[in-house]
Amino acid sequence: MTAPQVISLRRVLIVEDDAPGQRRLCGLLGTIVGEGLVTAIAASVADARSAANAGTFDIALVDIGLPDGNGVDLIAWLQARHPQMACLVITAWGDGDTVLAALRAGAVGYLLKDRDDAELSHALQNIQRGGAPIDPFVARRILSMLPGAVPVTKPEVASDLLSGRERQILGLVAHGHNNRQIAELTGLSRFTIEDYTKRIYRKLAVGSRAAAVFEAHARGLLR
């Protein structure tokens, strides 16, 4: 899935089986969005599927460990059945394999529950601007796994993967800018930026902004 340029937080499906966690996310969203916020709570994979089929949502905030299944599998199902709905992981699970699986399934970002409210709120607001938030602890953990899994012995080979303009645009994506903002910053049209973005996805073999930023960091294309 190619993530939307800007993701609204007005219609949100919260997939979380912990009642305090549900209330916390509702409170954060209420502070960010204010009047007009619509939320639905799903405490299981089955509930989430039913809610998604019954309603229309801009984004699903998905926990990984659910009573009747795995949040990664749910994200893959949502992307197949409801591709207009973005999926953001908010979980206590931070192992590298799970993060990679979630991004490959189509998640636009990956956050950890143990961050304080201000950090989570900032990350959620970044989503609204078209950003691709990945918790720094998670990113460091995954990057530490990569030398053996993704060997890049010749930096010049990695740097040749993307053109200078493509690296510039991806760097702006990594800083949370959406396509309209990138067009203004670079003096290019939005259609040109969209074309560059598609080429970046194709070269990196990814399908979302979050995955593109992560893959570029892993290959040493972004600093």
FENVEN-V644028 format. One record per residue. N is the residue number from 0. PHI is phi in degrees with one decimal (none if undefined). OMEGA is omega as a letter, one per 30 degrees, with the letter a starting at -180 (NA if undefined). Layout:
n & phi & omega
N & PHI & OMEGA
N & PHI & OMEGA
This chain:
n & phi & omega
0 & none & l
1 & -90.1 & a
2 & -65.5 & l
3 & -60.5 & l
4 & -61.6 & l
5 & -131.4 & a
6 & -109.5 & l
7 & -76.0 & l
8 & -111.6 & a
9 & -81.8 & l
10 & -120.4 & a
11 & -124.7 & l
12 & -99.4 & a
13 & -99.3 & a
14 & -104.8 & a
15 & -156.1 & a
16 & -94.0 & a
17 & -95.9 & a
18 & -60.3 & l
19 & -60.0 & l
20 & -64.8 & l
21 & -60.6 & a
22 & -64.6 & l
23 & -62.2 & a
24 & -65.2 & l
25 & -61.3 & l
26 & -65.0 & l
27 & -62.7 & l
28 & -64.9 & l
29 & -61.6 & l
30 & -67.7 & a
31 & -75.3 & a
32 & -89.8 & a
33 & 75.3 & a
34 & -63.6 & l
35 & 100.9 & l
36 & -68.9 & l
37 & -125.1 & l
38 & -125.7 & l
39 & -129.6 & a
40 & -107.9 & l
41 & -127.4 & a
42 & -98.4 & a
43 & -156.6 & l
44 & -62.1 & a
45 & -60.6 & l
46 & -63.3 & a
47 & -64.8 & l
48 & -63.9 & l
49 & -63.2 & a
50 & -64.1 & a
51 & -63.8 & l
52 & -72.5 & a
53 & -91.3 & a
54 & -129.0 & l
55 & -122.5 & a
56 & -129.9 & l
57 & -81.9 & a
58 & -154.0 & l
59 & -113.4 & l
60 & -97.7 & a
61 & -115.9 & l
62 & -81.8 & a
63 & -86.0 & a
64 & -87.5 & a
65 & -118.7 & a
66 & -59.1 & a
67 & -118.7 & l
68 & 165.9 & a
69 & -112.8 & a
70 & -62.7 & l
71 & -63.5 & l
72 & -63.5 & l
73 & -64.2 & l
74 & -59.6 & l
75 & -60.1 & l
76 & -64.8 & a
77 & -63.1 & l
78 & -66.7 & l
79 & -76.8 & a
80 & -95.0 & a
81 & -135.9 & a
82 & -64.3 & l
83 & -74.9 & a
84 & -92.9 & l
85 & -74.1 & l
86 & -129.0 & l
87 & -121.4 & l
88 & -83.5 & l
89 & -132.5 & a
90 & -151.3 & l
91 & -95.5 & a
92 & -83.2 & a
93 & -126.1 & a
94 & -72.5 & a
95 & -58.2 & a
96 & -62.1 & a
97 & -67.2 & l
98 & -61.6 & l
99 & -60.7 & l
100 & -63.6 & a
101 & -65.8 & l
102 & -64.7 & l
103 & -67.0 & l
104 & -73.2 & l
105 & 124.8 & l
106 & -62.6 & a
107 & -91.0 & l
108 & -175.0 & a
109 & -146.2 & a
110 & -122.3 & l
111 & -103.8 & a
112 & -65.1 & a
113 & -77.7 & l
114 & -70.4 & a
115 & -75.0 & a
116 & -59.6 & a
117 & -62.3 & l
118 & -67.4 & l
119 & -64.9 & l
120 & -61.6 & l
121 & -61.1 & a
122 & -64.8 & l
123 & -65.1 & l
124 & -66.2 & l
125 & -62.3 & l
126 & -57.6 & a
127 & -62.9 & a
128 & -93.1 & l
129 & 90.4 & l
130 & -75.3 & a
131 & -131.4 & a
132 & -73.8 & l
133 & -127.5 & a
134 & -54.2 & a
135 & -56.3 & l
136 & -62.7 & l
137 & -63.0 & a
138 & -60.5 & l
139 & -63.6 & a
140 & -63.2 & a
141 & -69.1 & a
142 & -61.0 & l
143 & -68.4 & l
144 & -85.3 & a
145 & -76.6 & a
146 & -52.9 & l
147 & -81.2 & a
148 & -86.8 & a
149 & -129.3 & a
150 & -69.0 & l
151 & -126.2 & a
152 & -86.0 & a
153 & -121.8 & a
154 & -54.7 & a
155 & -66.8 & l
156 & -68.4 & l
157 & -63.5 & a
158 & -66.8 & l
159 & -77.5 & a
160 & -62.9 & l
161 & -115.3 & l
162 & -72.1 & l
163 & -59.0 & l
164 & -65.4 & l
165 & -65.2 & l
166 & -65.8 & l
167 & -60.9 & a
168 & -66.5 & l
169 & -65.8 & l
170 & -62.4 & l
171 & -69.1 & l
172 & -60.5 & a
173 & -62.9 & l
174 & -90.4 & l
175 & 92.0 & a
176 & -81.8 & l
177 & -89.7 & a
178 & -61.8 & l
179 & -62.6 & l
180 & -65.8 & l
181 & -64.5 & l
182 & -61.0 & l
183 & -66.6 & a
184 & -71.9 & a
185 & -99.0 & a
186 & 77.7 & l
187 & -101.9 & l
188 & -80.2 & l
189 & -61.2 & a
190 & -64.8 & l
191 & -66.8 & l
192 & -62.7 & l
193 & -61.1 & l
194 & -65.6 & l
195 & -60.1 & a
196 & -62.0 & l
197 & -62.1 & l
198 & -65.2 & l
199 & -61.8 & l
200 & -57.6 & a
201 & -64.8 & a
202 & -67.7 & a
203 & -91.0 & l
204 & 59.2 & a
205 & -129.0 & a
206 & -131.0 & l
207 & -151.4 & l
208 & -62.7 & a
209 & -60.2 & a
210 & -65.7 & l
211 & -64.9 & l
212 & -64.2 & l
213 & -61.5 & a
214 & -63.0 & l
215 & -66.0 & l
216 & -61.3 & a
217 & -62.9 & a
218 & -89.5 & l
219 & 78.2 & a
220 & -86.1 & l
221 & -124.6 & l
222 & -121.9 & NA
